[in-house]
Amino acid sequence: MKLIIKFFILFLITSCSSEQFNLIQYQKYPVKFTKKPVAYPDGTFKLLLPLNWDWKVENFDEIEEISIGIDAFSMPDEKKFINAISIQKGKGFSSKKNLNSEYNFILDKIKQDSRLKLIEFGKTNFIENEAYFLHTKSNSGTYGEIEMISFIIKSNSDKDFYYLNASAPRTEELNKNMAIMIQCLKTFKEKN
């Protein structure tokens, strides 16, 4: 009988810990960490990142739709997995150049990609601006496959869009790592 009870408890723990978190759960996940301010060199946007993260300005000369952006990375964990935040600004990929059509264009591309599984998507009040989000994961089924949450918002200063992305490996630390990155993305501010 004790063996059955131990198995049942182990089953409950495993079942609960492997539950797929959604965006709201990541936002509410309790995590504290030290932050540092980071700004794009010309002040176009700023946000807070974890203190021990590295970041760099990216060059998008070969991608016509993206004009500026940054990538930020955590230190590798013991299995060499890293978490990443990327922010890009650009004129968009859809022909209509409005937020809804940009979101639908990207959503359709994700639905067509057999390497990705769409977890959730839709409109959100995540940031002060009107925004859409896409929550995906790799469907490789391997330990450490990537989970990503992306936000699309319209720039306040021009007709461009911002793409805010958080990606983390699906490991034991996924919920904590994604919660940290979501907290960071919530601090995103565009220059007025």
VOBA-1610 file (N, C-alpha, C; in pm, whole numbers, padded with zeros to 5 digits, always signed):
BEGIN
Met+00082-00119+00000Met+00000+00000+00000Met+00087+00127+00000Lys+00197+00126+00081Lys+00286+00242+00085Lys+00346+00268-00053Leu+00378+00163-00126Leu+00435+00177-00259Leu+00335+00243-00353Ile+00209+00206-00345Ile+00105+00266-00429Ile+00089+00414-00395Ile+00091+00449-00267Ile+00078+00589-00226Ile+00198+00670-00275Lys+00319+00615-00262Lys+00439+00685-00311Lys+00431+00706-00462Phe+00385+00604-00535Phe+00373+00615-00680Phe+00271+00724-00715Phe+00157+00725-00644Phe+00052+00823-00670Phe+00104+00965-00644Ile+00176+00985-00534Ile+00233+01117-00503Ile+00333+01158-00610Leu+00419+01065-00650Leu+00517+01094-00757Leu+00444+01130-00886Phe+00336+01058-00918Phe+00258+01086-01037Phe+00199+01227-01031Leu+00143+01264-00916Leu+00085+01398-00900Leu+00190+01507-00916Ile+00305+01488-00854Ile+00413+01588-00865Ile+00458+01602-01009Thr+00478+01489-01076Thr+00523+01492-01215Thr+00417+01555-01304Ser+00291+01519-01283Ser+00183+01574-01365Ser+00173+01724-01347Cys+00179+01771-01224Cys+00166+01915-01198Cys+00285+01992-01251Ser+00403+01937-01239Ser+00522+02010-01280Ser+00536+02015-01432Ser+00474+01923-01503Ser+00486+01924-01648Ser+00370+01999-01714Glu+00282+02058-01634Glu+00170+02135-01688Glu+00223+02252-01770Gln+00160+02275-01883Gln+00198+02386-01970Gln+00148+02517-01911Phe+00238+02608-01878Phe+00200+02740-01829Phe+00153+02826-01946Asn+00060+02917-01918Asn+00020+03014-02018Asn+00079+03150-01979Leu+00054+03250-02063Leu+00112+03382-02040Leu+00073+03439-01904Ile-00051+03426-01866Ile-00097+03481-01737Ile-00025+03412-01621Gln-00006+03281-01630Gln+00064+03209-01524Gln+00210+03253-01515Tyr+00275+03276-01628Tyr+00413+03325-01626Tyr+00420+03464-01563Gln+00320+03548-01592Gln+00318+03683-01535Gln+00302+03680-01383Lys+00229+03581-01333Lys+00203+03571-01189Lys+00304+03487-01115Tyr+00393+03420-01185Tyr+00489+03331-01121Tyr+00583+03415-01032Pro+00594+03382-00904Pro+00675+03465-00813Pro+00825+03444-00833Val+00893+03549-00876Val+01037+03542-00895Val+01096+03680-00871Lys+01208+03682-00801Lys+01279+03808-00776Lys+01419+03797-00832Phe+01468+03906-00888Phe+01603+03909-00944Phe+01648+04054-00956Thr+01778+04074-00959Thr+01835+04208-00972Thr+01836+04247-01119Lys+01796+04371-01144Lys+01782+04419-01282Lys+01879+04533-01310Lys+01907+04551-01438Lys+01986+04666-01484Lys+01915+04731-01601Pro+01925+04865-01612Pro+01862+04932-01726Pro+01947+04916-01852Val+01879+04897-01964Val+01945+04884-02094Val+01867+04971-02193Ala+01938+05046-02275Ala+01873+05130-02375Ala+01942+05111-02509Tyr+01863+05114-02615Tyr+01921+05114-02749Tyr+02009+05239-02758Pro+02125+05232-02825Pro+02221+05343-02822Pro+02164+05481-02854Asp+02069+05492-02945Asp+02014+05625-02976Asp+01891+05658-02890Gly+01861+05572-02792Gly+01750+05597-02701Gly+01613+05561-02756Thr+01606+05493-02869Thr+01478+05457-02930Thr+01388+05380-02834Phe+01446+05290-02756Phe+01369+05215-02656Phe+01460+05175-02542Lys+01398+05135-02432Lys+01473+05090-02315Lys+01392+04983-02243Leu+01459+04908-02157Leu+01395+04808-02072Leu+01493+04767-01964Leu+01446+04687-01871Leu+01532+04631-01767Leu+01562+04486-01802Leu+01688+04446-01778Leu+01732+04308-01800Leu+01792+04255-01671Pro+01800+04123-01656Pro+01869+04067-01539Pro+02013+04119-01535Leu+02062+04146-01416Leu+02194+04207-01396Leu+02306+04128-01463Asn+02303+03997-01458Asn+02414+03918-01510Asn+02400+03879-01657Trp+02308+03939-01729Trp+02290+03908-01871Trp+02379+03997-01957Asp+02420+03944-02070Asp+02491+04021-02172Asp+02390+04062-02280Trp+02420+04171-02347Trp+02334+04213-02458Trp+02417+04283-02563Lys+02363+04288-02684Lys+02433+04355-02794Lys+02333+04407-02895Val+02374+04510-02966Val+02295+04565-03075Val+02312+04472-03194Glu+02202+04442-03261Glu+02208+04354-03378Glu+02208+04435-03507Asn+02272+04381-03608Asn+02277+04441-03741Asn+02175+04369-03829Phe+02080+04442-03883Phe+01976+04382-03966Phe+01985+04429-04111Asp+02104+04449-04161Asp+02122+04496-04299Asp+02060+04401-04401Glu+02058+04273-04372Glu+02009+04174-04469Glu+01859+04147-04456Ile+01795+04203-04355Ile+01651+04184-04337Ile+01584+04319-04359Glu+01526+04336-04473Glu+01469+04464-04513Glu+01360+04514-04417Glu+01280+04423-04362Glu+01168+04462-04278Glu+01207+04507-04137Ile+01327+04475-04092Ile+01373+04511-03957Ile+01481+04618-03966Ser+01465+04725-03888Ser+01562+04834-03894Ser+01662+04832-03779Ile+01614+04807-03656Ile+01704+04806-03540Ile+01664+04695-03444Gly+01754+04663-03351Gly+01718+04565-03250Gly+01835+04529-03160Ile+01801+04458-03054Ile+01901+04405-02962Ile+01872+04259-02931Asp+01975+04188-02890Asp+01962+04053-02837Asp+02027+04052-02700Ala+01963+03984-02606Ala+02017+03971-02470Ala+02014+03823-02431Phe+02119+03780-02360Phe+02133+03638-02329Phe+02173+03617-02183Ser+02120+03510-02125Ser+02163+03469-01992Ser+02296+03397-02003Met+02357+03374-01890Met+02475+03288-01885Met+02427+03144-01908Pro+02504+03060-01974Pro+02462+02920-01995Pro+02447+02848-01860Asp+02347+02762-01851Asp+02332+02682-01729Asp+02428+02564-01736Glu+02419+02472-01640Glu+02515+02361-01635Glu+02505+02268-01756Lys+02392+02272-01828Lys+02376+02190-01949Lys+02395+02273-02076Lys+02446+02395-02058Lys+02477+02488-02168Lys+02355+02549-02235Phe+02239+02545-02168Phe+02119+02610-02221Phe+02121+02757-02182Ile+02071+02844-02272Ile+02061+02987-02242Ile+01918+03035-02265Asn+01884+03145-02201Asn+01757+03214-02222Asn+01789+03339-02302Ala+01695+03383-02383Ala+01721+03497-02469Ala+01600+03588-02482Ile+01630+03716-02488Ile+01530+03819-02519Ile+01580+03890-02643Ser+01491+03912-02737Ser+01527+03993-02853Ser+01416+04095-02877Ile+01458+04212-02917Ile+01365+04320-02950Ile+01406+04374-03085Gln+01309+04380-03175Gln+01334+04438-03307Gln+01228+04542-03336Lys+01267+04639-03418Lys+01174+04740-03467Lys+01183+04739-03619Gly+01067+04743-03684Gly+01069+04742-03829Gly+00937+04784-03889Lys+00937+04794-04021Lys+00818+04841-04090Lys+00712+04733-04108Gly+00743+04611-04073Gly+00643+04505-04076Gly+00656+04414-04196Phe+00589+04301-04186Phe+00595+04199-04289Phe+00467+04193-04372Ser+00355+04242-04319Ser+00229+04237-04391Ser+00217+04357-04485Ser+00133+04346-04584Ser+00120+04455-04681Ser+00031+04569-04630Lys-00060+04543-04537Lys-00154+04645-04490Lys-00093+04740-04387Lys+00009+04698-04318Lys+00082+04782-04223Lys-00003+04832-04105Asn-00098+04750-04060Asn-00166+04780-03935Asn-00143+04665-03839Leu-00163+04688-03710Leu-00128+04591-03608Leu-00200+04458-03626Asn-00329+04462-03653Asn-00407+04340-03669Asn-00358+04258-03789Ser-00332+04322-03902Ser-00285+04247-04019Ser-00143+04193-03998Glu-00061+04268-03925Glu+00075+04220-03895Glu+00069+04094-03808Tyr-00016+04099-03706Tyr-00036+03982-03618Tyr-00087+03862-03698Asn-00190+03883-03780Asn-00247+03772-03858Asn-00147+03715-03958Phe-00064+03800-04017Phe+00038+03753-04110Phe+00136+03659-04038Ile+00184+03701-03922Ile+00281+03620-03847Ile+00214+03494-03793Leu+00091+03505-03744Leu+00017+03389-03696Leu+00002+03284-03805Asp-00032+03327-03926Asp-00046+03233-04039Asp+00087+03164-04070Lys+00197+03237-04064Lys+00329+03178-04090Lys+00362+03071-03985Ile+00329+03099-03860Ile+00356+03003-03753Ile+00271+02878-03771Lys+00144+02896-03807Lys+00055+02782-03828Lys+00104+02692-03942Gln+00175+02748-04037Gln+00227+02672-04150Gln+00359+02602-04119Asp+00422+02637-04009Asp+00553+02581-03975Asp+00536+02453-03894Ser+00567+02341-03954Ser+00547+02211-03888Ser+00642+02189-03771Arg+00745+02272-03758Arg+00840+02257-03648Arg+00792+02321-03519Leu+00681+02398-03528Leu+00631+02471-03412Leu+00492+02424-03372Lys+00467+02431-03242Lys+00334+02405-03189Lys+00285+02534-03127Leu+00169+02580-03168Leu+00109+02701-03116Leu+00038+02667-02986Ile+00076+02733-02877Ile+00019+02706-02746Ile-00101+02797-02721Glu-00082+02927-02742Glu-00189+03025-02725Glu-00151+03150-02803Phe-00251+03233-02831Phe-00227+03354-02908Phe-00348+03446-02893Gly-00328+03574-02924Gly-00441+03666-02921Gly-00401+03806-02879Lys-00502+03886-02851Lys-00483+04024-02807Lys-00452+04023-02658Thr-00373+04119-02614Thr-00337+04126-02473Thr-00318+04271-02430Asn-00333+04294-02303Asn-00304+04425-02246Asn-00173+04416-02168Phe-00083+04336-02217Phe+00045+04309-02152Phe+00125+04435-02126Ile+00130+04521-02221Ile+00204+04648-02210Ile+00100+04759-02224Glu+00137+04882-02197Glu+00044+04994-02208Glu-00018+05003-02347Asn+00058+04968-02449Asn+00009+04976-02586Asn-00082+04858-02618Glu-00163+04874-02719Glu-00239+04761-02773Glu-00135+04660-02824Ala-00157+04534-02796Ala-00058+04433-02834Ala-00125+04300-02866Tyr-00055+04221-02946Tyr-00092+04083-02971Tyr+00024+03996-02926Phe-00006+03871-02891Phe+00101+03781-02852Phe+00084+03645-02918Leu+00197+03575-02930Leu+00203+03441-02986Leu+00290+03358-02894His+00239+03247-02847His+00310+03159-02753His+00329+03025-02824Thr+00454+02991-02852Thr+00484+02869-02928Thr+00591+02786-02857Lys+00604+02665-02905Lys+00716+02581-02861Lys+00756+02492-02977Ser+00878+02447-02973Ser+00926+02351-03070Ser+00851+02220-03047Asn+00825+02147-03152Asn+00756+02020-03133Asn+00850+01901-03154Ser+00977+01922-03126Ser+01076+01815-03144Ser+01062+01705-03039Gly+01007+01741-02923Gly+00991+01644-02817Gly+01119+01615-02741Thr+01224+01693-02765Thr+01351+01670-02697Thr+01363+01761-02575Tyr+01438+01715-02477Tyr+01464+01794-02358Tyr+01537+01921-02398Gly+01490+02034-02348Gly+01554+02161-02378Gly+01504+02230-02504Glu+01400+02171-02569Glu+01346+02238-02687Glu+01298+02378-02647Ile+01287+02467-02743Ile+01261+02608-02715Ile+01111+02637-02703Glu+01079+02719-02603Glu+00947+02778-02589Glu+00964+02928-02606Met+00871+02992-02677Met+00886+03134-02706Met+00753+03207-02692Ile+00761+03325-02632Ile+00646+03416-02627Ile+00689+03545-02696Ser+00610+03585-02795Ser+00639+03706-02873Ser+00523+03803-02865Phe+00555+03930-02856Phe+00456+04036-02855Phe+00478+04125-02976Ile+00370+04170-03036Ile+00376+04263-03148Ile+00301+04388-03104Ile+00370+04502-03110Ile+00305+04629-03075Ile+00336+04732-03181Lys+00250+04829-03194Lys+00269+04939-03289Lys+00352+05046-03220Ser+00446+05101-03295Ser+00527+05210-03242Ser+00441+05334-03221Asn+00469+05408-03114Asn+00398+05534-03088Asn+00452+05649-03172Ser+00577+05636-03215Ser+00644+05749-03279Ser+00638+05747-03432Asp+00607+05632-03490Asp+00600+05623-03636Asp+00510+05505-03674Lys+00515+05462-03798Lys+00428+05354-03845Lys+00489+05216-03831Asp+00601+05207-03762Asp+00670+05079-03746Asp+00607+04993-03637Phe+00659+04870-03626Phe+00616+04775-03523Phe+00735+04736-03438Tyr+00708+04696-03315Tyr+00808+04634-03228Tyr+00770+04487-03210Tyr+00873+04403-03212Tyr+00858+04260-03187Tyr+00940+04229-03063Leu+00873+04193-02954Leu+00941+04163-02827Leu+00932+04012-02807Asn+01047+03947-02794Asn+01051+03802-02788Asn+01127+03751-02666Ala+01071+03650-02602Ala+01137+03580-02492Ala+01141+03432-02529Ser+01261+03373-02525Ser+01271+03230-02555Ser+01355+03161-02448Ala+01306+03043-02409Ala+01372+02967-02303Ala+01368+02819-02338Pro+01471+02745-02296Pro+01467+02600-02315Pro+01368+02537-02218Arg+01301+02436-02263Arg+01202+02365-02179Arg+01277+02268-02089Thr+01323+02322-01975Thr+01395+02244-01874Thr+01320+02258-01742Glu+01378+02207-01634Glu+01315+02220-01502Glu+01297+02366-01461Glu+01378+02454-01516Glu+01376+02597-01479Glu+01290+02681-01573Leu+01215+02619-01662Leu+01138+02693-01763Leu+01047+02799-01700Asn+00965+02762-01604Asn+00868+02857-01548Asn+00937+02978-01487Lys+01042+02954-01411Lys+01117+03064-01349Lys+01183+03152-01456Asn+01248+03089-01553Asn+01319+03165-01656Asn+01223+03247-01743Met+01111+03186-01780Met+01015+03260-01862Met+00952+03374-01781Ala+00926+03351-01653Ala+00871+03457-01568Ala+00967+03575-01558Ile+01095+03548-01546Ile+01196+03655-01542Ile+01191+03737-01670Met+01188+03668-01783Met+01190+03740-01911Met+01061+03818-01935Ile+00948+03763-01895Ile+00822+03834-01910Ile+00824+03961-01825Gln+00878+03951-01701Gln+00891+04072-01618Gln+00977+04176-01688Cys+01084+04133-01751Cys+01172+04227-01822Cys+01099+04293-01939Leu+01029+04213-02018Leu+00959+04270-02133Leu+00849+04367-02091Lys+00792+04347-01973Lys+00690+04440-01924Lys+00748+04579-01896Thr+00881+04589-01882Thr+00943+04719-01856Thr+00978+04793-01985Phe+00950+04734-02099Phe+00982+04796-02228Phe+00913+04932-02241Lys+00991+05032-02280Lys+00939+05167-02303Lys+01000+05223-02431Glu+00916+05279-02512Glu+00962+05345-02634Glu+00989+05492-02602Lys+01091+05548-02668Lys+01122+05691-02650Lys+01003+05773-02698Asn+00963+05870-02618Asn+00848+05955-02656Asn+00888+06064-02750
//
